[in-house]
Amino acid sequence: MVQVDPRPQTGDTVTSVPTTGGEARTDTRGKGLSGNSVGLLGSAVIGVSTVAPVYCLTSTLGPTAGEVGLQMPAIFLAGFLPMLLVAFAYRELNKAVPDCGTSFTWTVKAFGPRIGWMCGWGLVIATIIVLSNLAGVATSFFYLLLGELTGSQTLADLDGNKAAHILTCLAFIAVATAISYRGMTATKGVQYALVGLQLAVLAVFVVMAVVKARSGVFAGSLHFSWTWLDPFAVQSFSAFTAGLSLSIFMFWGWDACLTVNEETAGSAKTPGRAALLAMLVLIGSYLLTAIAAQMYSGVGDKGPGLGNPHTADNVFAALADPVMGTALGVLLFVAVLASAAASLQTTFIPVARTVLAMSAYEALPPSFARIHPRFRSPGRATVAAGIATGLFYAVMSLLSENVLIDTIYALGLMICFYYAITAFACAWYFRRDLRTSARDLFFKGVFPTLGGILLTAVFTKTLVDMWNPAYGSGSSVFGVGSVFVIGVGLLVLGFVLMLVMQRRSPAFFRGDVLTRGTPALVVEE
């Protein structure tokens, strides 16, 4: 390990951002990462992988159908809208300031160091929670798959053994950390295989489900109707908002492809294009799978119906054999395991690079800015993220299953928090560009602002719902829902840590290291 001096050195990549006065700002810093190691396809694959589409579908199809019935495809489209609007903000900000700190760096430049620090904290803590959840999911499906392949219920039941579950979970975290530690070349190779497997299995499932639905094999099968795509047909506003919350979080993670912008060929434009490509792949796979599953099973609450509460947490486990047969049905279990494992590995990318950037700009201790001399990866930050994830999951599992569940429910608050701030940062950062053209007005101003407003509304609604002890595991602290206490408590913890760092790194918080600025014009080619 070598310590990279956070000050710009000869040969470092330094992004110049023109200001209104015409002079160039050179305050963004090269981090020593391996440049030009990821292309458009590789970047898009990282974005898709981090979302974990097959896992999201098997765990969300049931609850969403239970909330909105046949309008599930419409709700997926509604959840896609704010994510798409925020993706435009990420694209424009990356084009002007291609920095691996993404939300942290951009928000500092728009709103100043304190809001930027809290935005970075929101991303980091959300990712740690997701990593621990993904590791737990990968462990559960690992033992479930072993039970399916061997026919041994004893192996399947090992998931219920707390000691075996935690040790296996820690092993998955260690492997994912090791792969991410070896840099983007190792990460990219693994992801091509895992994402390709997921999408191929989904394609087979969709085709077979539609064919069997049209043949009438299952009595509950339905014919496709265009009304399924009408969000206004949802029976109530409360059902709509509940379904919308579920669908929004199905898209979380696509921005991972932006955090590798300093390692991407064409760092100013390729990551933004990759983000939009990843979003299109996700919405396409979600819509096709939702429609196919709905055609085959319907949305009833009995048998294989998608509204059955007994199968809601793992729809593919219930549909694997009926739709694909015993032999091919195992592939769905493999795809879910691959989805969770792939996402576990790529989710280290955004947290490690955000911590790296915060350290390089003196917002965190300088040790996290160390780059591995051979792999050119943020080795210290990646290992720290792995250790934090393992400790978090082990402690929460041993402390209380309810606390672990409520922490996962609190994740939505963090996601909306940093996505919304980043969207507003785009509109504010480019505020003097908005009159230059209709394109700038919409893509730099109107669309990001709308995305920020929608996510702020979801954030507020989630915050209100969390106050009720019935939200999440049903536990409470002095009559207040545990999810609310955990969600707000994590944000308060971030604020306290920010005050500690303010005493240790006054230069960053004075704005001397990474300065606020507004470009006069981002020139389009």
C-alpha positions as CSV (number, residue, x, y, z in Angstrom):
1,M,0.0,0.0,0.0
2,V,1.2,3.5,-0.8
3,Q,-0.1,6.8,0.4
4,V,-1.2,9.1,-2.4
5,D,-0.6,12.7,-1.6
6,P,-4.0,14.4,-1.8
7,R,-2.5,17.5,-3.4
8,P,-2.5,17.5,-7.2
9,Q,0.7,16.0,-8.6
10,T,2.3,16.0,-12.0
11,G,0.4,13.6,-14.2
12,D,-2.8,13.7,-12.0
13,T,-6.1,14.2,-13.8
14,V,-7.4,17.6,-12.8
15,T,-10.8,18.7,-14.0
16,S,-11.1,22.4,-15.0
17,V,-14.5,24.0,-14.5
18,P,-14.9,27.4,-16.0
19,T,-16.4,30.0,-13.7
20,T,-18.5,33.0,-14.5
21,G,-15.4,35.2,-14.5
22,G,-13.8,33.1,-17.2
23,E,-10.9,31.7,-15.2
24,A,-10.5,28.0,-14.8
25,R,-11.0,26.1,-11.5
26,T,-8.6,23.3,-10.9
27,D,-9.7,22.2,-7.4
28,T,-10.9,18.7,-8.3
29,R,-8.1,16.2,-7.7
30,G,-6.9,13.0,-9.4
31,K,-7.0,10.1,-7.0
32,G,-4.5,7.7,-8.6
33,L,-7.1,5.3,-9.9
34,S,-6.6,3.1,-13.0
35,G,-7.8,5.2,-15.9
36,N,-9.4,3.9,-19.1
37,S,-10.1,0.5,-17.6
38,V,-13.9,0.5,-18.1
39,G,-15.8,1.1,-21.3
40,L,-19.5,1.9,-22.0
41,L,-20.7,-1.7,-21.7
42,G,-18.6,-2.5,-18.6
43,S,-19.9,0.7,-16.9
44,A,-23.5,-0.2,-17.8
45,V,-23.0,-3.7,-16.5
46,I,-21.8,-2.4,-13.2
47,G,-24.9,-0.2,-12.9
48,V,-27.3,-3.1,-13.6
49,S,-25.4,-5.5,-11.3
50,T,-25.5,-3.2,-8.3
51,V,-29.3,-3.0,-8.6
52,A,-29.6,-6.8,-8.4
53,P,-32.6,-7.0,-10.7
54,V,-33.5,-10.7,-10.2
55,Y,-33.3,-10.4,-6.4
56,C,-35.4,-7.2,-6.6
57,L,-38.0,-8.9,-8.7
58,T,-38.4,-12.0,-6.6
59,S,-38.7,-10.0,-3.4
60,T,-40.8,-7.1,-4.7
61,L,-43.3,-8.6,-7.2
62,G,-45.4,-10.1,-4.4
63,P,-45.7,-7.0,-2.1
64,T,-46.3,-4.7,-5.1
65,A,-49.0,-6.9,-6.5
66,G,-50.5,-7.0,-3.0
67,E,-50.7,-3.2,-2.9
68,V,-51.8,-2.3,-6.4
69,G,-53.0,-5.5,-8.0
70,L,-53.0,-5.5,-11.8
71,Q,-51.5,-2.0,-12.0
72,M,-48.1,-3.4,-10.9
73,P,-46.5,-2.7,-14.4
74,A,-47.8,0.9,-14.2
75,I,-46.3,1.4,-10.7
76,F,-42.9,0.2,-12.0
77,L,-43.1,2.9,-14.7
78,A,-44.1,5.5,-12.1
79,G,-41.1,4.5,-9.9
80,F,-38.8,4.7,-13.0
81,L,-39.8,8.3,-13.6
82,P,-38.0,10.0,-10.7
83,M,-35.0,7.8,-11.1
84,L,-34.8,8.8,-14.8
85,L,-35.0,12.4,-13.9
86,V,-32.3,12.1,-11.4
87,A,-30.2,10.1,-13.9
88,F,-30.3,13.2,-16.2
89,A,-28.9,15.3,-13.2
90,Y,-26.0,12.8,-12.7
91,R,-25.2,12.8,-16.4
92,E,-25.0,16.6,-16.6
93,L,-23.0,16.9,-13.4
94,N,-20.6,14.2,-14.5
95,K,-20.0,15.9,-17.8
96,A,-18.9,19.0,-16.0
97,V,-17.1,17.5,-13.0
98,P,-16.1,13.8,-13.7
99,D,-15.1,12.9,-10.1
100,C,-15.4,9.6,-8.4
101,G,-16.9,11.4,-5.4
102,T,-20.1,12.0,-7.5
103,S,-22.9,13.1,-5.1
104,F,-20.4,14.3,-2.4
105,T,-18.2,16.3,-4.8
106,W,-21.0,17.8,-6.8
107,T,-23.1,18.8,-3.8
108,V,-20.1,20.5,-2.2
109,K,-19.5,22.5,-5.4
110,A,-23.2,23.5,-5.5
111,F,-24.2,24.0,-1.8
112,G,-20.9,24.0,0.1
113,P,-19.0,21.6,2.3
114,R,-21.5,20.8,5.1
115,I,-24.4,19.8,2.8
116,G,-22.0,18.0,0.6
117,W,-20.5,16.1,3.6
118,M,-24.0,15.0,4.7
119,C,-24.9,13.9,1.2
120,G,-21.8,11.8,1.0
121,W,-22.6,10.3,4.4
122,G,-26.1,9.4,3.2
123,L,-24.6,7.5,0.3
124,V,-22.0,5.7,2.5
125,I,-24.4,4.6,5.2
126,A,-27.1,3.5,2.7
127,T,-24.5,1.4,0.9
128,I,-23.2,-0.2,4.2
129,I,-26.8,-1.2,5.0
130,V,-27.4,-2.6,1.5
131,L,-24.2,-4.6,1.6
132,S,-25.1,-6.3,4.8
133,N,-28.6,-7.1,3.5
134,L,-27.2,-8.5,0.2
135,A,-24.7,-10.7,2.1
136,G,-27.6,-12.1,4.2
137,V,-29.7,-12.7,1.1
138,A,-26.8,-14.4,-0.7
139,T,-26.3,-16.7,2.3
140,S,-30.0,-17.6,2.5
141,F,-30.2,-18.4,-1.2
142,F,-26.9,-20.3,-1.1
143,Y,-28.4,-22.8,1.4
144,L,-31.7,-22.8,-0.3
145,L,-30.0,-23.7,-3.6
146,L,-27.9,-26.4,-1.9
147,G,-31.1,-27.9,-0.5
148,E,-32.7,-27.9,-4.0
149,L,-29.7,-29.5,-5.7
150,T,-29.2,-32.2,-3.1
151,G,-32.7,-32.7,-2.0
152,S,-31.5,-32.4,1.6
153,Q,-33.7,-30.4,3.9
154,T,-30.8,-30.5,6.5
155,L,-28.6,-28.4,4.2
156,A,-31.5,-26.0,3.5
157,D,-32.1,-25.6,7.2
158,L,-28.6,-24.4,7.9
159,D,-29.8,-21.0,6.9
160,G,-31.8,-21.0,10.2
161,N,-28.6,-21.8,12.2
162,K,-27.5,-18.4,13.4
163,A,-23.8,-19.3,13.7
164,A,-23.6,-21.0,10.3
165,H,-25.5,-18.1,8.7
166,I,-23.3,-15.4,10.1
167,L,-20.1,-17.2,9.3
168,T,-21.2,-17.9,5.7
169,C,-22.3,-14.3,5.4
170,L,-18.9,-13.1,6.5
171,A,-17.3,-15.4,4.0
172,F,-19.3,-13.9,1.2
173,I,-18.4,-10.4,2.3
174,A,-14.7,-11.3,2.4
175,V,-14.8,-12.7,-1.1
176,A,-16.6,-9.7,-2.5
177,T,-14.2,-7.4,-0.7
178,A,-11.2,-9.3,-2.2
179,I,-12.5,-9.1,-5.7
180,S,-13.3,-5.3,-5.4
181,Y,-9.8,-4.8,-3.9
182,R,-8.2,-6.2,-7.0
183,G,-9.6,-3.3,-9.1
184,M,-11.9,-2.8,-12.0
185,T,-10.4,-5.4,-14.3
186,A,-11.3,-8.2,-11.9
187,T,-14.6,-6.7,-11.0
188,K,-15.6,-6.2,-14.7
189,G,-14.8,-9.8,-15.6
190,V,-16.9,-11.3,-12.8
191,Q,-19.8,-9.0,-13.6
192,Y,-20.1,-9.8,-17.3
193,A,-20.8,-13.5,-16.4
194,L,-23.2,-12.8,-13.5
195,V,-25.2,-10.1,-15.2
196,G,-25.4,-12.1,-18.4
197,L,-26.7,-15.1,-16.4
198,Q,-29.4,-13.1,-14.7
199,L,-30.7,-11.5,-17.9
200,A,-30.7,-14.8,-19.8
201,V,-32.6,-16.6,-17.1
202,L,-35.2,-13.8,-16.9
203,A,-35.6,-14.0,-20.7
204,V,-36.3,-17.7,-20.5
205,F,-38.8,-17.2,-17.6
206,V,-40.7,-14.4,-19.5
207,V,-41.0,-16.5,-22.6
208,M,-42.2,-19.7,-20.8
209,A,-44.6,-17.8,-18.6
210,V,-46.3,-16.0,-21.5
211,V,-46.5,-19.2,-23.5
212,K,-48.1,-21.2,-20.6
213,A,-50.4,-18.3,-19.8
214,R,-51.7,-18.2,-23.3
215,S,-52.2,-22.0,-23.3
216,G,-54.4,-21.8,-20.2
217,V,-52.4,-24.4,-18.2
218,F,-53.1,-22.5,-15.0
219,A,-56.8,-21.6,-14.2
220,G,-55.8,-18.2,-12.8
221,S,-53.9,-17.0,-16.0
222,L,-54.9,-13.7,-17.5
223,H,-54.7,-12.1,-21.0
224,F,-52.6,-9.1,-21.3
225,S,-54.4,-5.7,-21.1
226,W,-53.0,-2.2,-21.8
227,T,-54.9,-1.0,-18.7
228,W,-52.2,-2.6,-16.6
229,L,-50.0,0.3,-17.6
230,D,-52.4,3.0,-16.4
231,P,-51.2,4.4,-13.0
232,F,-54.5,6.2,-12.5
233,A,-56.4,2.9,-12.2
234,V,-54.8,2.2,-8.8
235,Q,-57.7,1.9,-6.3
236,S,-56.4,4.4,-3.8
237,F,-53.7,7.1,-3.3
238,S,-52.4,5.2,-0.2
239,A,-52.0,2.1,-2.3
240,F,-50.3,4.1,-5.0
241,T,-47.7,5.7,-2.7
242,A,-47.0,2.3,-1.0
243,G,-46.4,0.7,-4.4
244,L,-44.4,3.7,-5.6
245,S,-42.0,3.4,-2.6
246,L,-41.4,-0.2,-3.4
247,S,-40.7,0.4,-7.1
248,I,-38.4,3.4,-6.5
249,F,-36.1,1.3,-4.4
250,M,-36.0,-1.4,-7.1
251,F,-33.9,1.0,-9.1
252,W,-31.4,2.0,-6.4
253,G,-27.7,1.4,-7.3
254,W,-27.7,2.4,-11.0
255,D,-25.4,5.4,-10.1
256,A,-22.6,3.0,-9.3
257,C,-21.5,3.3,-12.9
258,L,-20.9,7.1,-12.2
259,T,-18.5,6.4,-9.3
260,V,-16.1,4.7,-11.7
261,N,-16.0,7.8,-13.9
262,E,-12.3,8.4,-13.3
263,E,-11.6,4.8,-14.4
264,T,-13.8,5.0,-17.5
265,A,-12.7,5.7,-21.0
266,G,-14.3,9.1,-21.9
267,S,-14.9,10.0,-18.3
268,A,-16.9,13.1,-19.1
269,K,-19.6,11.4,-21.2
270,T,-19.4,7.6,-21.0
271,P,-20.6,7.2,-17.4
272,G,-23.7,9.3,-18.0
273,R,-24.6,7.3,-21.1
274,A,-23.9,4.1,-19.2
275,A,-26.3,5.2,-16.4
276,L,-29.1,5.8,-18.9
277,L,-28.4,2.5,-20.7
278,A,-28.5,0.6,-17.3
279,M,-31.8,2.3,-16.5
280,L,-33.4,1.2,-19.8
281,V,-32.2,-2.4,-19.3
282,L,-33.7,-2.4,-15.8
283,I,-37.1,-0.9,-16.7
284,G,-37.3,-3.2,-19.7
285,S,-36.6,-6.4,-17.6
286,Y,-38.9,-5.3,-14.8
287,L,-41.8,-4.6,-17.1
288,L,-41.5,-7.8,-19.1
289,T,-41.1,-9.9,-16.0
290,A,-44.0,-8.3,-14.2
291,I,-46.3,-8.6,-17.2
292,A,-45.3,-12.3,-17.8
293,A,-45.7,-13.3,-14.1
294,Q,-49.0,-11.5,-13.9
295,M,-50.3,-13.2,-17.1
296,Y,-49.3,-16.6,-15.7
297,S,-50.3,-16.3,-12.0
298,G,-52.7,-13.4,-11.8
299,V,-52.7,-11.3,-8.6
300,G,-54.9,-13.5,-6.4
301,D,-54.0,-14.3,-2.8
302,K,-54.2,-18.1,-3.2
303,G,-51.8,-20.7,-4.7
304,P,-49.3,-19.2,-7.2
305,G,-51.1,-15.9,-7.3
306,L,-48.8,-13.0,-6.9
307,G,-50.9,-11.6,-4.1
308,N,-50.4,-14.7,-1.9
309,P,-48.8,-13.4,1.3
310,H,-47.1,-16.8,1.9
311,T,-45.0,-16.5,-1.2
312,A,-44.6,-12.7,-1.4
313,D,-41.0,-12.6,-0.1
314,N,-39.8,-15.0,-2.8
315,V,-42.0,-15.2,-5.8
316,F,-39.6,-17.0,-8.0
317,A,-39.3,-19.9,-5.5
318,A,-43.1,-20.4,-5.9
319,L,-43.1,-20.0,-9.7
320,A,-39.8,-21.8,-10.7
321,D,-41.2,-25.3,-11.1
322,P,-44.7,-24.5,-12.4
323,V,-43.3,-22.1,-15.1
324,M,-39.9,-23.6,-16.0
325,G,-40.1,-27.2,-14.8
326,T,-37.9,-28.9,-12.3
327,A,-34.7,-28.9,-14.4
328,L,-34.8,-25.3,-15.6
329,G,-36.5,-24.1,-12.4
330,V,-33.2,-24.5,-10.5
331,L,-31.8,-21.8,-12.8
332,L,-34.1,-19.3,-11.1
333,F,-32.5,-20.1,-7.7
334,V,-29.1,-19.8,-9.3
335,A,-30.0,-16.5,-10.9
336,V,-31.2,-15.0,-7.5
337,L,-28.0,-16.2,-5.8
338,A,-26.0,-14.7,-8.7
339,S,-27.9,-11.5,-8.5
340,A,-27.3,-11.0,-4.8
341,A,-23.6,-12.1,-5.1
342,A,-23.0,-9.8,-8.1
343,S,-24.6,-6.8,-6.4
344,L,-22.7,-7.5,-3.2
345,Q,-19.4,-7.3,-5.1
346,T,-20.2,-4.2,-7.1
347,T,-21.9,-2.3,-4.3
348,F,-18.4,-1.9,-2.8
349,I,-17.5,0.3,-5.7
350,P,-19.6,3.4,-4.8
351,V,-18.9,3.3,-1.1
352,A,-15.1,2.8,-1.5
353,R,-14.8,5.6,-4.1
354,T,-17.0,8.0,-2.2
355,V,-14.8,7.5,0.9
356,L,-11.7,7.8,-1.3
357,A,-12.9,11.2,-2.6
358,M,-13.9,12.5,0.8
359,S,-10.5,11.5,2.1
360,A,-8.7,13.1,-0.9
361,Y,-10.5,16.4,-0.3
362,E,-9.7,16.2,3.4
363,A,-13.3,15.6,4.5
364,L,-12.2,12.2,6.1
365,P,-8.9,11.0,7.5
366,P,-6.2,10.9,4.9
367,S,-5.5,7.2,5.3
368,F,-8.6,6.3,3.2
369,A,-7.0,8.0,0.2
370,R,-4.4,5.2,-0.1
371,I,-4.3,3.5,-3.5
372,H,-3.0,0.0,-4.1
373,P,0.2,0.4,-6.1
374,R,-0.5,-2.6,-8.3
375,F,-4.3,-2.7,-8.7
376,R,-4.8,1.1,-8.7
377,S,-7.9,0.6,-6.5
378,P,-8.9,2.3,-3.3
379,G,-7.6,-0.6,-1.2
380,R,-7.9,0.9,2.3
381,A,-11.4,2.3,1.7
382,T,-12.6,-1.0,0.2
383,V,-11.2,-3.1,3.2
384,A,-12.7,-0.6,5.6
385,A,-16.1,-0.9,3.9
386,G,-15.9,-4.7,4.1
387,I,-15.0,-4.7,7.8
388,A,-17.8,-2.2,8.5
389,T,-20.3,-4.3,6.6
390,G,-19.3,-7.5,8.4
391,L,-19.3,-6.0,11.8
392,F,-22.7,-4.3,11.2
393,Y,-24.3,-7.5,10.1
394,A,-22.9,-9.7,12.8
395,V,-23.7,-7.3,15.6
396,M,-27.2,-6.6,14.3
397,S,-27.9,-10.3,13.8
398,L,-26.7,-11.2,17.3
399,L,-28.4,-8.1,18.9
400,S,-31.9,-8.5,17.5
401,E,-33.5,-9.7,14.3
402,N,-36.0,-6.8,14.7
403,V,-33.2,-4.2,14.7
404,L,-31.7,-5.7,11.6
405,I,-35.0,-5.7,9.8
406,D,-35.8,-2.1,10.8
407,T,-32.4,-0.9,9.7
408,I,-33.1,-2.3,6.2
409,Y,-36.5,-0.5,6.2
410,A,-34.7,2.7,7.1
411,L,-32.6,2.4,4.0
412,G,-35.3,4.1,1.9
413,L,-34.8,7.3,3.9
414,M,-31.1,7.4,3.1
415,I,-31.6,6.7,-0.6
416,C,-34.2,9.5,-1.1
417,F,-32.0,11.8,1.0
418,Y,-28.9,11.8,-1.1
419,Y,-30.6,11.3,-4.5
420,A,-32.8,14.4,-3.9
421,I,-29.9,16.6,-2.7
422,T,-27.9,15.6,-5.8
423,A,-30.8,16.4,-8.1
424,F,-31.3,19.9,-6.6
425,A,-27.5,20.4,-6.7
426,C,-27.6,19.9,-10.5
427,A,-30.3,22.6,-11.0
428,W,-28.4,25.0,-8.6
429,Y,-25.0,24.4,-10.0
430,F,-26.1,25.1,-13.6
431,R,-28.5,27.9,-12.7
432,R,-26.7,30.4,-14.9
433,D,-26.7,28.0,-17.9
434,L,-30.5,27.5,-18.0
435,R,-31.2,30.4,-20.4
436,T,-28.6,29.3,-23.0
437,S,-30.8,26.7,-24.7
438,A,-34.0,24.7,-24.3
439,R,-31.9,21.6,-23.8
440,D,-30.0,23.1,-20.8
441,L,-33.2,24.4,-19.3
442,F,-34.8,21.0,-19.2
443,F,-31.9,18.6,-18.7
444,K,-30.0,20.8,-16.2
445,G,-32.9,22.5,-14.5
446,V,-36.5,21.3,-15.0
447,F,-35.9,17.5,-15.1
448,P,-33.5,17.3,-12.1
449,T,-35.8,19.7,-10.0
450,L,-38.8,17.5,-10.7
451,G,-36.9,14.4,-9.8
452,G,-35.7,16.1,-6.5
453,I,-39.3,17.1,-5.7
454,L,-40.7,13.7,-6.3
455,L,-38.0,12.0,-4.1
456,T,-38.4,14.7,-1.4
457,A,-42.1,13.8,-1.3
458,V,-41.3,10.1,-0.9
459,F,-38.8,11.0,1.8
460,T,-41.4,13.0,3.7
461,K,-44.1,10.3,3.3
462,T,-41.6,7.6,4.4
463,L,-40.6,9.7,7.4
464,V,-44.3,10.2,8.5
465,D,-45.0,6.4,8.0
466,M,-41.9,5.5,10.0
467,W,-43.2,7.3,13.1
468,N,-45.8,4.5,13.4
469,P,-44.5,1.5,15.4
470,A,-46.4,-0.8,12.9
471,Y,-43.9,0.2,10.2
472,G,-41.2,-2.4,9.8
473,S,-40.9,-5.1,12.5
474,G,-43.5,-3.5,14.8
475,S,-41.1,-2.5,17.6
476,S,-40.9,0.9,19.1
477,V,-38.8,3.2,21.3
478,F,-40.9,5.3,23.8
479,G,-43.9,4.9,21.5
480,V,-42.0,5.9,18.3
481,G,-41.4,3.4,15.5
482,S,-38.0,1.8,15.6
483,V,-37.5,2.5,11.9
484,F,-38.0,6.2,12.5
485,V,-35.5,6.2,15.4
486,I,-32.9,4.2,13.3
487,G,-33.3,6.3,10.2
488,V,-33.2,9.7,11.8
489,G,-30.6,8.4,14.3
490,L,-28.2,7.5,11.4
491,L,-28.6,11.0,9.9
492,V,-27.9,12.6,13.3
493,L,-24.9,10.3,13.7
494,G,-23.6,11.6,10.4
495,F,-24.1,15.2,11.6
496,V,-22.1,14.5,14.7
497,L,-19.3,12.9,12.8
498,M,-19.3,15.9,10.5
499,L,-18.8,18.2,13.5
500,V,-15.9,16.0,14.6
501,M,-14.3,16.2,11.2
502,Q,-14.9,20.0,11.1
503,R,-12.5,20.3,14.0
504,R,-9.9,18.0,12.5
505,S,-10.1,19.4,8.9
506,P,-11.1,23.0,9.1
507,A,-9.7,23.8,5.6
508,F,-12.3,21.6,3.9
509,F,-15.2,23.1,5.8
510,R,-13.9,26.6,5.1
511,G,-14.2,25.8,1.4
512,D,-10.5,26.1,0.8
513,V,-10.0,22.6,-0.6
514,L,-13.1,22.0,-2.8
515,T,-14.7,25.3,-3.7
516,R,-18.2,26.2,-4.6
517,G,-18.6,27.3,-8.2
518,T,-21.0,27.8,-11.0
519,P,-19.8,27.2,-14.6
520,A,-20.5,30.0,-17.1
521,L,-21.2,27.4,-19.8
522,V,-20.5,23.7,-20.3
523,V,-19.6,23.5,-24.0
524,E,-21.4,20.8,-25.9
525,E,-19.6,19.0,-28.7
